[in-house]
Amino acid sequence: MSQLSTVDATFLNAETSTTHAHIAGLGVVDPSSCPGGRLTVEAAARLIGDRAHLAARPLRRRLVQVPLGLDRPYWEDDPDFDPARHISEIALPAPGDDAQLADAVAMLHETPLDRSRPLWELVLIQGLAGGRAAVYIKVHHAAIDGVMAAETLAALLDLTPEPRELPADELLPQRAPGRVGMLRDGLLKTALYPVQSALSMARQVPYLDEVPGMAAVPGVSRVSAFVQGAIGQSATPRAPRVSAPPTPFNRPIGRGRAVAFGELPLAEIKEVRAALGGSVNDVVMALCAAALRTWLDKRGELPASPLVAGVPVSLRRRGAAGDADAGNQVSIMSAPLATHVDDPAERYAAVRADMDGAKRRFATSHGTWVQDLAGLVPAPLAGPVTRLALSALPPAGVRPMNLIVSNVPGPQFPLYLCGARVLGYYPVSVVTDVSGGLNITVFSYDGTVDVGIVACRDLVPDPAELIDHLADALDELRALTRE
């Protein structure tokens, strides 16, 4: 028996007609090694049926709602689980280029998942130029976080075109409690809610300024430092008092999505890191800062202050990735993004310093503000309160962040899906009113950094332009290494 955590439930409660909380990946594959030279729905369904037990359950679990909404939903294994019901196939018209693929993925990403069955779907996309195919798979964020997503992907992929031998499925089916049991537990938790809420608030107050946007509120950082001292907690580095400036992608989002994808050579990024110092992630953040600066400047919308990026951070302990019952273990770290700095060398140095400060601050705080805030509201009220909070206009001068930027390390060797070699894997994530109508996620794989961008189509109709700016930014940093 497994119940959704408060964070899991928040991803469900956040959904509206314009916001969908699923995360996805687009794999471009070479199916020439597949039987008949084609990746088929039947092969994909057979693969998932054989390996669902390796993927920490999220592929075969469905939601069970508590009567009257008194408590968070439960997970149970779907007794009628059939992978074929989750898999479909489409084909692109000639010439089947990457722009057509991006448009198709954008339309697929606009569609919510069916909550009456396990929260995932897979679409095979045929007809790509050069004999390629693509696989788009999306899973609800309530069912999976980034670490579990990587684990699920690893369960479905092989190191060679030939499938590996699989361990037997020894997982016993999980069932949710009966209605009476759920009602009893829900009533008890409702009665204990004031205590739980007070505990969540007490845990959060010393680190209130780590909540995105809160450090910009006058007095908050001082209150956090005072409380830390009062409870004998070692002082943590002060969060920078920055508020995200207005941009064209920080307006209410619509229903439409725009998607772009591309890749950067990992060797060149490592070359920049070796010459200029820092980490691969510092280089990625600097590339994003340069690309966003160019994009905003071309439109006459470049703010005089830095943008603020929300950077997802996993809270899972090493070796605990397979603990699906623990739910989402994720937080968000805020970091200034030095788009206001014109000189490339100075911008890179600023990004390095800002990321170092943000990481030191996060490492010395408890990092669980997402969980603590999610636990402040009782389950019967969590849905409407969450949606109201995410759609409300921020106070004057306070905006939590401009966008999400995420960097996910991946394997540096080729992988195979049903015998088809994976040529690239591009993450497609989430946009919201609060986090901004633009999300940049990168995944390093087999010598490249694969970039996936998703945006609100009304605010950023052509995110492919940002892919070009990222490539230009890398050339700019490489030129610095030769000076």
Number of C-alpha atoms within 10 A of each C-alpha: 12 17 20 21 20 23 22 24 25 25 19 21 19 21 18 14 10 18 21 23 21 26 21 23 21 24 21 21 23 24 23 16 16 19 13 9 13 19 26 19 18 12 17 22 19 15 18 19 16 16 19 18 20 21 21 21 24 26 27 25 24 26 20 19 16 21 13 9 16 21 26 21 23 21 24 22 21 18 12 8 16 16 23 17 11 19 18 16 13 12 15 16 13 10 11 19 14 14 13 15 24 20 15 18 26 21 13 16 25 18 15 19 18 13 13 10 20 26 24 26 20 24 20 20 25 21 18 22 14 10 14 21 26 26 21 24 23 23 22 24 26 23 28 25 22 18 20 23 22 16 17 22 15 15 18 20 22 19 15 15 16 14 15 10 6 10 10 10 11 7 10 8 13 15 17 20 18 9 13 11 11 21 18 12 16 21 13 13 17 16 12 12 17 14 12 18 18 13 14 19 17 13 16 23 18 26 27 20 25 28 20 25 21 20 24 20 15 10 11 19 21 14 16 22 21 15 17 17 13 10 9 9 13 11 16 17 16 18 23 19 15 24 23 24 19 18 16 16 20 21 18 17 23 17 14 18 26 25 28 25 26 21 21 18 15 18 12 16 23 16 16 23 20 13 13 18 15 19 16 18 18 21 23 22 25 28 26 24 27 29 23 21 23 21 17 15 14 10 9 9 14 21 16 11 17 21 25 25 27 23 20 17 18 14 15 17 8 6 7 11 18 16 13 18 16 15 21 27 23 19 19 22 19 26 26 27 29 27 26 17 19 11 10 18 16 12 20 25 18 18 26 23 15 19 24 15 18 21 16 15 21 22 12 13 19 14 22 21 24 17 20 21 18 21 22 18 18 22 23 15 13 22 19 12 16 20 16 12 12 17 16 12 14 13 8 6 14 19 23 24 25 29 25 24 20 24 21 18 14 17 12 12 9 16 22 22 26 23 25 26 24 22 18 24 28 25 25 29 25 24 24 27 22 21 21 27 28 29 25 25 22 27 21 22 23 18 17 22 26 24 24 28 25 28 30 31 20 18 22 19 14 16 23 20 14 22 22 12 19 25 16 16 22 23 15 15 24 18 12 14 14 8 5
